[in-house]
Amino acid sequence: MSETLLKVSGLTMRFGGLLAVDQVEFEVRKDEVFAIIGPNGAGKTTVFNCVGGFYKPTTGSILMDGKKIDGMPSHKVAQQGLVRTFQNVRLFKNLTVLENLLVAQHTHIETSLVKGLFKVPSYRKSEQDALKSAAEWLDFMGIRQFANREAGNLAYGHQRRLEIARCMITRPRLLMLDEPAAGLNPQEKRDLQQLIDQLRKEFGVAVLLIEHDMSLVMGVSDRIMVMEHGKPITTGLPADVRSDPRVIKAYLGEE
């Protein structure tokens, strides 16, 4: 069995008198795609926001490679190798595609003002490495021809790919995708499924996925957790989840 990368235990989140997430538990292994599904209001995004450091859980623990990350701010969580996209694409839309990827590498780039002013060798090498990495990811995502275009002027599907590239260029161990298929056409969804497979196989990144598109979820996931009213109702293989009567009733619909 693969080693656990992310372990969530007893996760509970209250907003005043509202219990949004209630005792959620799951783990993501180092080589898998793990999906969270459920109807609107099930608590999926709240779980994501807790894991990603945007919310501090009311109770429970979140461990990344055995290290406690619950309560850490999002930039500290990212430093542990856990990064995310958003349901609504969040790019620096007035910067170029290339500049978006350079900004994402700020923690890897030599930022000393003195070294920058005098262009010392370590600073120049840092700049060159960042440009090389950005070019490689633009090629991988098939958007190099748009390198000098403002990100806000890209087609929506290309914006999605740029957002994922911006995450991957930080060298994560766990990539969290929040409804990445939203707004994509059928061909773009098929391309996205292939991309997620590639990222896992070629770069060894685990994926935690929230998605409403069942074709994508069933096609790309190793395991799936289904939530309803803030609680998990089942976790299992796609075939098992698809045929579970509780899932059919709560989410997939029944006649």
N, C-alpha and C positions, 0 to 999 in steps of 0.2 A: 504494500500500500504506500502511496506517495506521502511524503512528509507534509505536515500542515504548515501553511504559510500564514494564514489569517484565522484567528479563532475568536468568535464572538460568543459571549456567555451571559445569560440573564439580562440582555439589553432591554432597558425600559426607558421610555421618554415621555414625560408629562409636559404639557403646556397649560399651566394653571390647572383647571379641573378636567382637562381633556387628556385621556390616556391614549397617546398616538401609537405607541409601540409597547408591547407587553411581553416581557420575558422571551425575547427572540434569541435563539441559539443556532449557530451554524459554523462551519469551517470551510475554508477554501484551500485546496491542496496546491502544491507548487507547480503542477503541470496541467491544471484543469481550467475549463470554463464553467463557472458556477452562475446560474441565473436565478434571479428573484422575480417571480411573477405574482399577479393578483389584480383584482379590480381597482379602479380609482378609489383612493382613500384607504387602501389596505395598509399603508405605512411603509411602503417600499422606499420612497424617497427620503423619509425620515431616517430609516436605517442607513441609507447611503450617506446622509449628512452627518450622522453620528460617527460612522466609520471614517469618513473623510476629514473630520475635524471641524466641520461647520457648526455642529451642535455638540454641547457637552451632555452626555447621557445623564439622566436622573439617577439611574443605578445600572450596574452591570460592568463587564470588563471587555476590552477589545485588545487582543494581543497580535502583534505583527512579528513573526519569527520569535515568539516568546517574550517580546518586549511590550510592555504596557503602553498603548497609544491613546486610550480614551481620555478625553480632556485636553489633549494636545491641540494647539491651533493648527489650521490646515497646512501652513507652510512647514511646520515641524513634521507633520504626518508625511508630507511629500518627501522630506529629507530621509524618511525611513524607507522610501521606495514605493510608496503608494500614491498614485495620481489618478485624477478623474476628468471625464468630460461632463458636460451638462446637457439637459434636455433641450434647452435653448442655447445654441452655439455662442460661446463667449470668446471671441477673438479680439485682438487690437485692430479694429476694422479700418482705422486710418493709417496703420502701418502696412508696409508691403508684406507679402507672403514670406519672403526671406527674413525680413526684420522680425516677424512673429517668432520664427524659429531661433533667431539669435537671442532675442529677449528671454526665451524659455531656458536658455543655457546659462543664465547669469551666475548660477552657483558654481559652474565649471569654468567660467572665464576669469582670467586675471583682471581684477578691477582696481588695482592700486593706482591712485591718481599720479603719483610720481613716476611709476613705471610706464604709465600711459603717455605722460608728457614727453618722456625721453625715449619712448619706443624701445625699451630694453628687449633683448631676445626672448625672454620668457613671455612678455606681453604679446609680441608679434606671433609667437608660436601658438599662444592661446587663441588669438584671433583667427589664425589660419585653421586650427583644429575645429573651431566653432563653425566656420564657413564650410569646411569639408563635410562635417557632420550634417549641416543643414542641406547641402547639395545632395548628399546620399539619401536623406529622407524625402526630399522633393522628388528624386528619381523613383524611390520605392513606392511613393504614393501616386506617381504618374501626374504630378502637377508642376514639374520644373519649368514648363513653358510660362507659368504664371508667376515666377519668382519675384518679378518687379511690379506686379499689379497689387493695388491696395486690396487687402483681405476682404473688405466689405463689398468689393465688386466681383468677387468670385461667385460662380453658380453655387447653389446651396449644397449640392453633393460634394463639391470640391472644398467648401468650407468645413464640412464634416471631416473630410480626410485630412485637412490641415490641422484641425483641432486634435485629431488622434496623433498626427505626426508631432505636434507640439508636446503632447504627453510623452510619447515614446523617446523623443530626443533627450529627455532627462534620465534615461536608462532605468525605468521602473522595474520592480519585480511583480507588482500587482497593478493592473490597469482596470479602473472602474468606469464602465460605460453606462451612462444614464440615457436610455431610450435612443440609441444611436441611429435606429432606422426611421425615426420620426421625420416626416417630410421627404423621404426618399422614394423614388419611383421603383417599380419591381426589379429592373435591371440593377439599379444602384444597391438595392437590398441584397441581391445575389452576390454582387461584388463585395459588399460589406461582410457577408458570411465568409467568403474566401479570404478576405483580409484578416479577420479575426483568427481564422485557422493558421494563416501564415505567421502572424505575430506570435502565437503560442508556440508553433513548431520551430520557427527560425530564430526567435529571440528569447525563448524560454520564459515568456511573461505569462503569469496567470491572469485570468480575466474574471471580474465580478460584473455581472450584467443585469440591468433592469430593462425589460422590453415588453411591449404589448403585442408585437408581431410574432404570432405563434409559429409560423413557418421558420423564421429565423431562430427563435429560441430552441425549437425542437431539432433544428438542423445543426446547431453549433455547440449546444451545451452538453457537458458530461453529466452534470447533475442539476436539478432544479428544486428550489424551495418555493412553495406556494403560500402566500399570506392572505389572510382575510381579517378585517377588523383589528389590525395591529398584531395579530398572532400568526405563527406558522401553523398550517393545517397538515402539511406533508412535505417531505423531502425525499427525492429519489431520482432514479434514472428517467430520462425523457419518456420511454415507453410506459413505465409504471405510472408516472404522473399523468400522462395523457388518458389513461384508462381508469384513474382513481375516481370513484363516484363523488367524493367530496369536492374534487377539483372541477369536475363537470358541472356540478351544481353551483359552486361558488363563482366560477370564472369562465369556463368554456361554454357554459350554457347547457340547458337540457330541454327536451321537447315537453 
